[in-house]
């Protein structure tokens, strides 16, 4: 009787730990497969790099005259400072 209680006391937590470890292992496996699939495009390209995601390197954005926020801010500050200089004269 005492042996059954001791075994049950130790085996039940071990089963729960094993189930948790299986779940964690499965999650890690899924993440590894996803990482490999996402990196296939980079691995097999000649230059081994991602395309730029910046606005200033997009052809269509250049044609429309759209710039990134920092460039737009810089242009607005230049215009403002020119107006101030003209008004001071």
Residue pairs with C-beta under 8 A, 6 or more apart in sequence:
42 48
42 49
42 50
54 68
55 61
55 66
55 67
55 68
56 62
56 67
56 68
56 71
61 67
67 75
